[in-house]
Amino acid sequence: MHSDRLLLGPGPSNPYPEAVEALSRPVLGHLDPEFLALVADTAQRLRTVFGTRNRLTLPVSGTGSAGMEACLASLLEPGELAIVGVNGYFGERLCEVARRVGARVQAVHAPWGRPLDPEALLDAQSRAPSARLVAVVHAETSTGVRNQIAPLAALRDTDTLLLLDTVTSLGGIPVEVDSWGVDACYSATQKCLGAPSGVAPVTVSDRAVRRIRDRERPVCSFYQDLSLLDAYYQGDPPRYHHTASSTLISSVHAGLGRLLEEGLPAVWERHARVGERLQAALPEHGFEVFAEPGHRLPQLTAARLPAGVVDAEARKVLREHFGIEVGAGLGPLTGTGWRIGLMGHNAQNRAVTTLLSALPSLL
Ligand SMILES: *Cc1c(COP(=O)(O)O)cnc(C)c1O
């Protein structure tokens, strides 16, 4: 049994048809010139969606978490300070991974459901100017909150790098790596990019590449060492590091092709429209949207369930009778809320209509 679900959770989303079709292409060797050309063209497409000219831009093997670990492990050395914005589950995850690579962590908190205060992050950095990096989640998938990144461009004039998680934002809302002064940024392919999971797009600024080159100790992870990945995919000659999957990269390449053919502004507009429609309709069904108005993501809506609805039971009916997956709540919404994604290929009116027409029979 292998069902065909409508995936309206926090990811994965249903991939674009072009990305699915590409999965059946013949496998290429991981050092085949055709494969390396495919990687190079994928990287070029990624530069466009990231809004960057960074030379070191790669599809890293692994899911979004691999991108997070590759950036933190490559940029931080044991004992260095990382300042992390925390207003949800994925901010907490950044702290956890930074500690595991040996960094000291200073969290700058905002309540779940509210955005981070960029001034508080900049203040923390000016009180600790030797901090190696400030790390922030752009789209907090646990709450549906959009954090403001542009003011953090001020970090460009300091010795502290800016690391950004765009796992849920890339391909759904504008991301401007170069104009926001972002030094390292990772994403995932199964959310708004509309491809299967298994690849983490990563981009790193030239100044962050120099920091990696000038490390005192080698990166603690061989697999996630961005300098070795650079030497593999972009070295002359390319140097074997691991057996990257041509199947997944082909699929991501095709998904990005579809996205860029539609055009980034049109894709963002499509996400904005369906998100607005869903968030306007949910209260009519007794749901309460969790994120503070004015700071809501269109592609991910966390909402408290109407009183009397049993979370796990309602999600089971939705899955088994309607073939629709939504996500469980996290943090303050555990057991009392849902996370509904309208990402990539699923950012369509028909997905909203299908979900809304199922709700009355659940509630
Ligand atoms: C999903 C997600 C991750 C983790 O990505 P995986 O692909 O599940 O490893 C990290 N950060 C954010 C904001 C996410 O939404």
The ligand as an SDF file (V2000), in Angstrom:
LIG
                    3D

 15 15  0  0  0  0  0  0  0  0999 V2000
   11.7930   21.5200    8.2190 C   0  0  0  0  0  0  0  0  0  0  0  0
   12.7340   22.5070    8.8420 C   0  0  0  0  0  0  0  0  0  0  0  0
   14.0680   22.1810    9.1680 C   0  0  0  0  0  0  0  0  0  0  0  0
   14.5880   20.7840    9.0780 C   0  0  0  0  0  0  0  0  0  0  0  0
   14.5760   20.3130    7.7980 O   0  0  0  0  0  0  0  0  0  0  0  0
   14.5180   18.7180    7.4910 P   0  0  0  0  0  0  0  0  0  0  0  0
   14.4230   18.7190    6.0040 O   0  0  0  0  0  0  0  0  0  0  0  0
   13.3170   18.2000    8.1900 O   0  0  0  0  0  0  0  0  0  0  0  0
   15.7730   18.1210    7.9930 O   0  0  0  0  0  0  0  0  0  0  0  0
   14.8880   23.1820    9.6380 C   0  0  0  0  0  0  0  0  0  0  0  0
   14.4440   24.4490    9.8000 N   0  0  0  0  0  0  0  0  0  0  0  0
   13.1730   24.7870    9.5220 C   0  0  0  0  0  0  0  0  0  0  0  0
   12.7320   26.1960    9.7190 C   0  0  0  0  0  0  0  0  0  0  0  0
   12.2860   23.8260    9.0430 C   0  0  0  0  0  0  0  0  0  0  0  0
   11.0190   24.1670    8.7670 O   0  0  0  0  0  0  0  0  0  0  0  0
  1  2  1  0
  2  3  1  0
  2 14  2  0
  3  4  1  0
  3 10  2  0
  4  5  1  0
  5  6  1  0
  6  7  2  0
  6  8  1  0
  6  9  1  0
 10 11  1  0
 11 12  2  0
 12 13  1  0
 12 14  1  0
 14 15  1  0
M  END
$$$$
